């Protein structure tokens, strides 16, 4: 069944997927501001992740039924996967913060990672809207790709500094070692979420090249 150019179902679904990311980023801020509500907020995050999964399944279903697509089917599926990866990793990080019972207030490094994730998601939301008309928004989308890449570089810097601070402690106790293990995993998951945001930027760039 040919869904295009009669309607833009894939663009609409991508926008819905990106909106779930935006909601997840807002929840991250709420978690930072109200760490005592972490368990309740995690349940909200889990629900968002499940709703995003449903949108992803709709994209797969429509891709399976479509003979003609507005952009290459491979790019549609890859974009779906990477948007899904981001919210999965955000949910995973919050899950680990919850089950590991991370001391509150949370380390400032967690806020540093979240700040970059929120900025990246904002750029992704704008890019997802603009790929509806690639030729019209070519320059804007290209700039979004550059901005996301810069944010990923910032994420690398934050990650290096966070791990260095985590490891370079003066006194090592069994409790401290356990804390290091827990935080290291959370930091790595948050860094991976930033990396997946960069992957989305790379997919935008690929779409630009193929649709100039």
C-alpha positions, 0 to 999 in steps of 0.5 A, spaced: 500 500 500 502 506 497 501 511 503 505 517 500 504 522 498 497 522 500 499 523 507 505 524 512 504 518 517 511 517 518 513 524 519 507 524 524 509 518 528 516 521 528 514 527 531 510 523 536 516 519 538 520 526 539 514 529 543 515 523 548 523 524 548 521 531 550 516 529 556 522 524 558 527 530 558 522 534 562 521 528 567 529 528 568 528 535 570 523 534 575 527 528 578 533 533 579 528 538 582 524 533 587 529 527 588 525 525 594 519 523 589 524 519 584 520 512 585 514 515 583 517 519 577 520 513 575 514 510 574 512 516 570 518 515 566 517 507 565 510 509 562 513 514 557 518 509 555 512 504 553 508 509 550 514 511 545 515 503 544 507 503 541 509 509 537 515 505 534 511 499 533 506 503 529 512 506 525 514 498 523 507 497 521 506 502 516 513 501 513 511 494 512 505 496 509 508 501 505 510 501 497 513 508 497 516 512 503 517 519 503 525 518 505 528 511 504 525 505 508 532 504 511 533 511 514 526 511 517 527 504 521 534 507 523 531 513 525 525 510 529 531 505 532 535 511 535 529 515 537 527 509 541 534 508 544 534 515 547 528 514 551 530 507 553 537 509 555 534 515 559 529 510 562 534 505 564 538 511 567 533 513 572 531 505 573 538 504 576 538 511 580 532 508 583 534 501 585 541 503 587 538 508 591 543 513 589 544 518 595 540 525 595 542 530 593 544 527 586 552 528 584 552 534 580 555 530 574 548 527 573 545 534 572 551 535 567 549 529 563 542 531 563 543 538 561 546 536 555 541 530 554 535 536 554 539 540 549 540 535 544 532 532 545 530 540 543 534 540 537 532 533 535 525 535 536 526 541 531 529 537 526 524 531 526 519 537 524 523 540 519 525 533 515 517 534 513 520 539 508 528 537 507 529 542 501 526 548 505 529 547 511 536 544 509 540 549 512 536 549 518 537 541 519 544 542 517 545 547 523 542 542 528 546 536 526 552 541 527 549 543 534 548 536 536 555 534 534 557 539 539 553 537 544 556 530 544 563 533 544 561 536 551 558 530 553 565 527 552 568 532 556 563 531 562 564 524 562 571 524 562 571 529 568 566 525 571 569 518 571 576 522 573 573 525 579 569 518 581 576 514 581 580 519 584 578 519 591 583 519 597 580 513 601 577 507 598 572 503 603 568 497 601 562 502 601 566 507 596 567 502 591 560 500 591 558 507 590 563 508 584 560 502 581 553 504 581 555 511 579 559 509 573 554 505 570 549 510 571 554 515 568 555 510 562 548 510 560 547 517 560 553 518 556 550 513 551 544 516 551 548 523 548 551 518 543 545 516 540 542 523 540 548 524 535 546 518 531 540 522 530 543 528 528 547 523 523 541 520 520 538 527 519 545 529 515 544 522 511 537 524 509 539 531 507 544 528 502 539 523 499 534 529 498 538 535 496 
